[in-house]
Amino acid sequence: MRKAVLTTAGAIFAAGVTGVLGIAMLTAPTAAWASSGGCTSSAPCALVFAPGGQPTGTTVNTTITSSFDAPGAGPVQVEVVDQFGNLVTNSKAAVTIAITSTANPGHGTLSGTKTVNATSGVASFSDLSINQPGVGYRLTATSRGMFPVTSNHFDIWSSIQQCSTTPCSASASSATTAGTVTATSSAGSPQFVGAGIGGDNSYTCAGTYQPVSDPFSFDVVSGSGGMGLGGQFTVVLRIDKSTVQSSGHPGASTWQICYASTSSFPGSAGPTTIGDVPYFTGLLPDCSNTNPVPPCVQARNKDNAGDVIVTFLAVGDPIGKG
């Protein structure tokens, strides 16, 4: 059976065909370093994200700042603090930042100046960016002899659409896959809808599943970059003719959606981890003709160009791929 999978504001999806198928150690400094502002092995310092200095969401290859979708806003900032949580104002310690190894949902690469010296105890990162979309990235800052710190989750999108109300739509595309999501309602006050093509394609649905399309992710997002607003979505995933032909399943009727959501849904299994967030996964059922209850597949079509188009309904905060 052919399957399509999509990603939505809380779900990931993609298309495919059926086939036959920590241990961490911290070392304290061995001596005091002048650049660390007097932090010692007996009184080691720690790193913390500055108030208002956490990374927030933006689009691919755009500067990550402390304000959502605002590349000209303030930089990501990390502070050096002593054992009592006080800022070490004379620290000039070198601080290095990287994508957290367990929270890289898009298998992205961090670019920019990743090691900077603190000024008055504060390290500012003003030109960071990530080259792949993903829901649930984190950054970890480290410095020699200090306790590291990991950021809150943030998201990288292919596109972000500002909204004043619902319905509101956003789109993203790659060489083989195009997706459009329309938020038809929201539990909060959505100010943005984000959409992404690409990301983690490693999770699977029950049975044998071979992904074919690129994953499509989406969500409604608050002005602060927060997700979890909930909502209802109509999602259209288009799979390019060349990909359809190479899959060996040219008809549209057998394509389905492999869906992932932070909440369980009928037929789901799990949870399984995507990045460092647990998700429930499973193939979506067809929608009822009289009373469709999301998540479910609403329609499958093949257009005159030979592309396969799968339309499905989503709810909450999911992810999907195909």
MIKOLKOL-304186 format. One record per residue (C-alpha): chain; x negated, y negated, z; residue in one letter. Coordinates in steps of 0.1 Angstrom, whole numbers, plus 5000, padded with zeros to 4 digits. Layout:
{'A', {X, Y, Z}, 'A'}
...
END
This chain:
{'A', {5000, 5000, 5000}, 'M'}
{'A', {4988, 4965, 4992}, 'R'}
{'A', {4987, 4941, 5021}, 'K'}
{'A', {4983, 4903, 5023}, 'A'}
{'A', {4971, 4886, 5054}, 'V'}
{'A', {4974, 4849, 5064}, 'L'}
{'A', {4963, 4826, 5092}, 'T'}
{'A', {4986, 4800, 5108}, 'T'}
{'A', {4984, 4776, 5136}, 'A'}
{'A', {4980, 4805, 5159}, 'G'}
{'A', {4978, 4833, 5134}, 'A'}
{'A', {4953, 4846, 5109}, 'I'}
{'A', {4963, 4862, 5076}, 'F'}
{'A', {4947, 4878, 5046}, 'A'}
{'A', {4956, 4900, 5017}, 'A'}
{'A', {4943, 4935, 5011}, 'G'}
{'A', {4951, 4970, 4999}, 'V'}
{'A', {4954, 5002, 5017}, 'T'}
{'A', {4923, 5023, 5013}, 'G'}
{'A', {4914, 5059, 5022}, 'V'}
{'A', {4897, 5053, 5044}, 'L'}
{'A', {4766, 4908, 5282}, 'G'}
{'A', {4742, 4906, 5300}, 'I'}
{'A', {4728, 4871, 5306}, 'A'}
{'A', {4698, 4863, 5327}, 'M'}
{'A', {4688, 4828, 5340}, 'L'}
{'A', {4653, 4820, 5349}, 'T'}
{'A', {4647, 4790, 5372}, 'A'}
{'A', {4619, 4766, 5365}, 'P'}
{'A', {4585, 4776, 5378}, 'T'}
{'A', {4575, 4740, 5386}, 'A'}
{'A', {4589, 4705, 5385}, 'A'}
{'A', {4587, 4686, 5352}, 'W'}
{'A', {4585, 4649, 5351}, 'A'}
{'A', {4608, 4649, 5320}, 'S'}
{'A', {4635, 4668, 5340}, 'S'}
{'A', {4637, 4640, 5366}, 'G'}
{'A', {4624, 4660, 5395}, 'G'}
{'A', {4644, 4692, 5390}, 'C'}
{'A', {4625, 4721, 5407}, 'T'}
{'A', {4626, 4758, 5411}, 'S'}
{'A', {4640, 4753, 5447}, 'S'}
{'A', {4665, 4728, 5435}, 'A'}
{'A', {4673, 4735, 5399}, 'P'}
{'A', {4694, 4711, 5379}, 'C'}
{'A', {4723, 4720, 5356}, 'A'}
{'A', {4739, 4708, 5324}, 'L'}
{'A', {4775, 4696, 5322}, 'V'}
{'A', {4794, 4680, 5294}, 'F'}
{'A', {4799, 4643, 5301}, 'A'}
{'A', {4834, 4630, 5309}, 'P'}
{'A', {4849, 4624, 5275}, 'G'}
{'A', {4819, 4640, 5258}, 'G'}
{'A', {4834, 4674, 5249}, 'Q'}
{'A', {4834, 4684, 5212}, 'P'}
{'A', {4868, 4682, 5195}, 'T'}
{'A', {4882, 4694, 5162}, 'G'}
{'A', {4875, 4681, 5127}, 'T'}
{'A', {4871, 4693, 5092}, 'T'}
{'A', {4844, 4714, 5076}, 'V'}
{'A', {4810, 4695, 5073}, 'N'}
{'A', {4824, 4665, 5091}, 'T'}
{'A', {4807, 4650, 5121}, 'T'}
{'A', {4819, 4665, 5154}, 'I'}
{'A', {4827, 4638, 5179}, 'T'}
{'A', {4845, 4635, 5213}, 'S'}
{'A', {4877, 4624, 5195}, 'S'}
{'A', {4898, 4646, 5173}, 'F'}
{'A', {4894, 4641, 5135}, 'D'}
{'A', {4874, 4609, 5141}, 'A'}
{'A', {4839, 4611, 5127}, 'P'}
{'A', {4831, 4576, 5138}, 'G'}
{'A', {4840, 4581, 5174}, 'A'}
{'A', {4817, 4587, 5204}, 'G'}
{'A', {4791, 4615, 5202}, 'P'}
{'A', {4791, 4649, 5220}, 'V'}
{'A', {4773, 4642, 5253}, 'Q'}
{'A', {4756, 4665, 5278}, 'V'}
{'A', {4745, 4653, 5313}, 'E'}
{'A', {4717, 4666, 5336}, 'V'}
{'A', {4730, 4668, 5371}, 'V'}
{'A', {4714, 4679, 5404}, 'D'}
{'A', {4726, 4706, 5427}, 'Q'}
{'A', {4752, 4682, 5442}, 'F'}
{'A', {4766, 4673, 5407}, 'G'}
{'A', {4750, 4639, 5407}, 'N'}
{'A', {4737, 4625, 5374}, 'L'}
{'A', {4698, 4627, 5373}, 'V'}
{'A', {4693, 4592, 5358}, 'T'}
{'A', {4656, 4595, 5354}, 'N'}
{'A', {4658, 4628, 5334}, 'S'}
{'A', {4643, 4629, 5299}, 'K'}
{'A', {4648, 4666, 5295}, 'A'}
{'A', {4650, 4681, 5260}, 'A'}
{'A', {4685, 4696, 5256}, 'V'}
{'A', {4694, 4720, 5228}, 'T'}
{'A', {4729, 4727, 5216}, 'I'}
{'A', {4742, 4757, 5195}, 'A'}
{'A', {4773, 4775, 5186}, 'I'}
{'A', {4782, 4799, 5214}, 'T'}
{'A', {4773, 4834, 5201}, 'S'}
{'A', {4806, 4849, 5214}, 'T'}
{'A', {4828, 4820, 5201}, 'A'}
{'A', {4819, 4816, 5164}, 'N'}
{'A', {4853, 4826, 5148}, 'P'}
{'A', {4844, 4813, 5113}, 'G'}
{'A', {4808, 4827, 5113}, 'H'}
{'A', {4798, 4790, 5108}, 'G'}
{'A', {4764, 4773, 5109}, 'T'}
{'A', {4758, 4743, 5131}, 'L'}
{'A', {4739, 4714, 5113}, 'S'}
{'A', {4725, 4682, 5126}, 'G'}
{'A', {4700, 4672, 5153}, 'T'}
{'A', {4704, 4701, 5177}, 'K'}
{'A', {4676, 4692, 5202}, 'T'}
{'A', {4675, 4657, 5217}, 'V'}
{'A', {4658, 4642, 5247}, 'N'}
{'A', {4681, 4629, 5275}, 'A'}
{'A', {4682, 4592, 5280}, 'T'}
{'A', {4689, 4582, 5316}, 'S'}
{'A', {4700, 4618, 5321}, 'G'}
{'A', {4724, 4619, 5291}, 'V'}
{'A', {4717, 4638, 5259}, 'A'}
{'A', {4738, 4625, 5229}, 'S'}
{'A', {4745, 4645, 5198}, 'F'}
{'A', {4757, 4622, 5171}, 'S'}
{'A', {4754, 4642, 5138}, 'D'}
{'A', {4766, 4677, 5145}, 'L'}
{'A', {4788, 4695, 5119}, 'S'}
{'A', {4800, 4731, 5111}, 'I'}
{'A', {4803, 4745, 5076}, 'N'}
{'A', {4831, 4771, 5080}, 'Q'}
{'A', {4866, 4767, 5093}, 'P'}
{'A', {4876, 4786, 5124}, 'G'}
{'A', {4900, 4785, 5154}, 'V'}
{'A', {4882, 4786, 5188}, 'G'}
{'A', {4846, 4775, 5183}, 'Y'}
{'A', {4825, 4766, 5214}, 'R'}
{'A', {4791, 4750, 5218}, 'L'}
{'A', {4765, 4759, 5245}, 'T'}
{'A', {4739, 4734, 5257}, 'A'}
{'A', {4706, 4747, 5272}, 'T'}
{'A', {4674, 4731, 5287}, 'S'}
{'A', {4643, 4747, 5301}, 'R'}
{'A', {4648, 4757, 5337}, 'G'}
{'A', {4684, 4745, 5340}, 'M'}
{'A', {4718, 4761, 5342}, 'F'}
{'A', {4734, 4760, 5307}, 'P'}
{'A', {4769, 4748, 5299}, 'V'}
{'A', {4795, 4759, 5274}, 'T'}
{'A', {4821, 4736, 5259}, 'S'}
{'A', {4859, 4739, 5257}, 'N'}
{'A', {4873, 4755, 5226}, 'H'}
{'A', {4877, 4733, 5195}, 'F'}
{'A', {4887, 4740, 5159}, 'D'}
{'A', {4872, 4733, 5124}, 'I'}
{'A', {4897, 4730, 5096}, 'W'}
{'A', {4895, 4729, 5058}, 'S'}
{'A', {4920, 4700, 5058}, 'S'}
{'A', {4940, 4680, 5084}, 'I'}
{'A', {4973, 4663, 5076}, 'Q'}
{'A', {4985, 4635, 5099}, 'Q'}
{'A', {5022, 4638, 5107}, 'C'}
{'A', {5047, 4614, 5122}, 'S'}
{'A', {5074, 4642, 5124}, 'T'}
{'A', {5082, 4676, 5111}, 'T'}
{'A', {5084, 4690, 5085}, 'P'}
{'A', {5048, 4684, 5077}, 'C'}
{'A', {5025, 4704, 5054}, 'S'}
{'A', {4988, 4710, 5049}, 'A'}
{'A', {4969, 4731, 5023}, 'S'}
{'A', {4935, 4747, 5018}, 'A'}
{'A', {4920, 4768, 4990}, 'S'}
{'A', {4890, 4788, 4979}, 'S'}
{'A', {4880, 4803, 4946}, 'A'}
{'A', {4903, 4833, 4951}, 'T'}
{'A', {4930, 4822, 4977}, 'T'}
{'A', {4952, 4791, 4983}, 'A'}
{'A', {4975, 4786, 5012}, 'G'}
{'A', {5001, 4760, 5022}, 'T'}
{'A', {5016, 4758, 5056}, 'V'}
{'A', {5047, 4737, 5065}, 'T'}
{'A', {5054, 4731, 5102}, 'A'}
{'A', {5092, 4730, 5103}, 'T'}
{'A', {5095, 4724, 5140}, 'S'}
{'A', {5072, 4719, 5171}, 'S'}
{'A', {5077, 4723, 5208}, 'A'}
{'A', {5056, 4692, 5213}, 'G'}
{'A', {5049, 4661, 5193}, 'S'}
{'A', {5027, 4672, 5164}, 'P'}
{'A', {5004, 4645, 5152}, 'Q'}
{'A', {4985, 4667, 5128}, 'F'}
{'A', {4987, 4700, 5109}, 'V'}
{'A', {4954, 4718, 5103}, 'G'}
{'A', {4948, 4744, 5076}, 'A'}
{'A', {4917, 4765, 5069}, 'G'}
{'A', {4905, 4790, 5043}, 'I'}
{'A', {4878, 4814, 5055}, 'G'}
{'A', {4867, 4825, 5090}, 'G'}
{'A', {4866, 4858, 5109}, 'D'}
{'A', {4877, 4886, 5085}, 'N'}
{'A', {4866, 4914, 5108}, 'S'}
{'A', {4899, 4923, 5126}, 'Y'}
{'A', {4922, 4948, 5111}, 'T'}
{'A', {4958, 4959, 5113}, 'C'}
{'A', {4970, 4994, 5122}, 'A'}
{'A', {4961, 5022, 5097}, 'G'}
{'A', {4937, 5018, 5068}, 'T'}
{'A', {4933, 4982, 5056}, 'Y'}
{'A', {4910, 4966, 5031}, 'Q'}
{'A', {4911, 4928, 5031}, 'P'}
{'A', {4913, 4912, 4996}, 'V'}
{'A', {4922, 4876, 5000}, 'S'}
{'A', {4904, 4850, 5021}, 'D'}
{'A', {4919, 4844, 5056}, 'P'}
{'A', {4942, 4814, 5059}, 'F'}
{'A', {4945, 4797, 5093}, 'S'}
{'A', {4967, 4768, 5105}, 'F'}
{'A', {4983, 4751, 5135}, 'D'}
{'A', {5000, 4720, 5148}, 'V'}
{'A', {4976, 4699, 5167}, 'V'}
{'A', {4980, 4670, 5192}, 'S'}
{'A', {4962, 4637, 5189}, 'G'}
{'A', {4936, 4650, 5214}, 'S'}
{'A', {4930, 4680, 5193}, 'G'}
{'A', {4949, 4703, 5216}, 'G'}
{'A', {4967, 4734, 5202}, 'M'}
{'A', {4993, 4755, 5219}, 'G'}
{'A', {5022, 4732, 5210}, 'L'}
{'A', {5041, 4761, 5195}, 'G'}
{'A', {5062, 4757, 5165}, 'G'}
{'A', {5078, 4773, 5135}, 'Q'}
{'A', {5061, 4776, 5101}, 'F'}
{'A', {5067, 4786, 5065}, 'T'}
{'A', {5035, 4798, 5049}, 'V'}
{'A', {5028, 4804, 5012}, 'V'}
{'A', {4997, 4825, 5004}, 'L'}
{'A', {4986, 4826, 4967}, 'R'}
{'A', {4961, 4852, 4956}, 'I'}
{'A', {4943, 4845, 4923}, 'D'}
{'A', {4950, 4867, 4893}, 'K'}
{'A', {4914, 4880, 4890}, 'S'}
{'A', {4915, 4891, 4926}, 'T'}
{'A', {4948, 4908, 4921}, 'V'}
{'A', {4936, 4927, 4890}, 'Q'}
{'A', {4904, 4939, 4907}, 'S'}
{'A', {4923, 4952, 4936}, 'S'}
{'A', {4940, 4978, 4915}, 'G'}
{'A', {4975, 4968, 4927}, 'H'}
{'A', {4988, 4943, 4901}, 'P'}
{'A', {5024, 4943, 4914}, 'G'}
{'A', {5036, 4919, 4941}, 'A'}
{'A', {5061, 4942, 4958}, 'S'}
{'A', {5036, 4961, 4980}, 'T'}
{'A', {5016, 4931, 4993}, 'W'}
{'A', {5021, 4925, 5030}, 'Q'}
{'A', {5007, 4903, 5058}, 'I'}
{'A', {4982, 4913, 5084}, 'C'}
{'A', {4989, 4890, 5113}, 'Y'}
{'A', {4972, 4880, 5145}, 'A'}
{'A', {4988, 4861, 5174}, 'S'}
{'A', {4980, 4853, 5210}, 'T'}
{'A', {5014, 4866, 5219}, 'S'}
{'A', {5026, 4902, 5211}, 'S'}
{'A', {5052, 4907, 5183}, 'F'}
{'A', {5072, 4937, 5171}, 'P'}
{'A', {5048, 4963, 5157}, 'G'}
{'A', {5017, 4946, 5171}, 'S'}
{'A', {4987, 4964, 5188}, 'A'}
{'A', {4959, 4951, 5209}, 'G'}
{'A', {4947, 4928, 5222}, 'P'}
{'A', {4916, 4926, 5201}, 'T'}
{'A', {4891, 4897, 5203}, 'T'}
{'A', {4886, 4872, 5175}, 'I'}
{'A', {4858, 4849, 5186}, 'G'}
{'A', {4862, 4851, 5223}, 'D'}
{'A', {4900, 4848, 5223}, 'V'}
{'A', {4923, 4879, 5226}, 'P'}
{'A', {4949, 4884, 5198}, 'Y'}
{'A', {4976, 4910, 5190}, 'F'}
{'A', {4975, 4922, 5154}, 'T'}
{'A', {4998, 4941, 5130}, 'G'}
{'A', {5015, 4941, 5096}, 'L'}
{'A', {5045, 4919, 5094}, 'L'}
{'A', {5080, 4934, 5087}, 'P'}
{'A', {5102, 4920, 5060}, 'D'}
{'A', {5126, 4892, 5071}, 'C'}
{'A', {5163, 4900, 5075}, 'S'}
{'A', {5184, 4885, 5047}, 'N'}
{'A', {5210, 4872, 5071}, 'T'}
{'A', {5191, 4862, 5103}, 'N'}
{'A', {5153, 4861, 5097}, 'P'}
{'A', {5133, 4862, 5130}, 'V'}
{'A', {5096, 4852, 5127}, 'P'}
{'A', {5071, 4864, 5122}, 'P'}
{'A', {5082, 4882, 5091}, 'C'}
{'A', {5076, 4883, 5053}, 'V'}
{'A', {5102, 4863, 5034}, 'Q'}
{'A', {5093, 4869, 4998}, 'A'}
{'A', {5068, 4883, 4973}, 'R'}
{'A', {5064, 4871, 4938}, 'N'}
{'A', {5041, 4872, 4908}, 'K'}
{'A', {5040, 4840, 4887}, 'D'}
{'A', {5034, 4836, 4850}, 'N'}
{'A', {4997, 4831, 4855}, 'A'}
{'A', {4994, 4865, 4872}, 'G'}
{'A', {4989, 4852, 4907}, 'D'}
{'A', {5006, 4871, 4936}, 'V'}
{'A', {5025, 4848, 4960}, 'I'}
{'A', {5035, 4859, 4995}, 'V'}
{'A', {5058, 4837, 5016}, 'T'}
{'A', {5061, 4844, 5054}, 'F'}
{'A', {5075, 4828, 5085}, 'L'}
{'A', {5054, 4823, 5116}, 'A'}
{'A', {5060, 4811, 5151}, 'V'}
{'A', {5039, 4800, 5181}, 'G'}
{'A', {5002, 4798, 5177}, 'D'}
{'A', {4990, 4827, 5154}, 'P'}
{'A', {4962, 4836, 5130}, 'I'}
{'A', {4964, 4857, 5098}, 'G'}
{'A', {4944, 4871, 5069}, 'K'}
{'A', {4949, 4891, 5037}, 'G'}
END
